[in-house]
Amino acid sequence: MAESVPNCQIRAVIFDLGKVLIPFDFMRGYKMLQPMCRYPVEEIRRRIGATGLVPLFESGKIEARDFVRRLGDALETPLEYERFCEIWSAIFLPETLIPESWIAAIRRQYRLVLLSNTNAIHFAMLEKAYPILSHFDARILSHEVGAMKPSPIIYQKAVEAACCRAEECFFTDDIPEYVEGARKYGLDAVQFVSADQIRAELAKRNVTWD
């Protein structure tokens, strides 16, 4: 992937959520589901993936309770909704990958936008559990806008929320395909590797904070 070259003053900073702000591990959820059904962890993973339900849920095409019911059908076990929500949200780890203090400081000088492929179950929990999310001026969530990265639609929504031109937005995501999609839309986008790496990338663009 070609390196993104900063060529415009940055006015907004856009962050992905999972594995950029907050780490997660889907295996935690699969392991918690295992005692509830007769399948081993890898078969649970395979069956959930084979349904195609997760992209539908994350693009807002099915409701949460229907999602849970249909996953239960795939696993051949009834899933109690509230308990499943707890399990489905247990994938997230407690410590953020970027310090909350950075996010708060960036917001004092730049418009801050969250851009995530996520779903209603996960985001309801994340909003309660992670104060870092309270600092964002706008949140563009796939299940709310009906489009997922790398669709141009979701980048358009993010730029609109940023209240500036695409080239005035810095965006970071851990998935190369989503970074490339953002670049095609005109954003200054960089693949996330670490907090220190992103701080250095922002510094190249004269985005600094104390």
Secondary structure, 3 states (H helix, E strand, C coil): CCCCCCCCCCCEEEECCECCCECECHHHHHHHHHHHCCCCHHHHHHHHHHHCHHHHHHCCCCCHHHHHHHHHHHHCCCCCHHHHHHHHHCCECCCCCCCHHHHHHHHCCCEEEEEECCCHHHHHHHHHHCHHHHHCCEEEEHHHHCCCCCCHHHHHHHHHHHCCCHHHEEEEECCHHHHHHHHHHCCEEEECCCHHHHHHHHHHCCCCCC
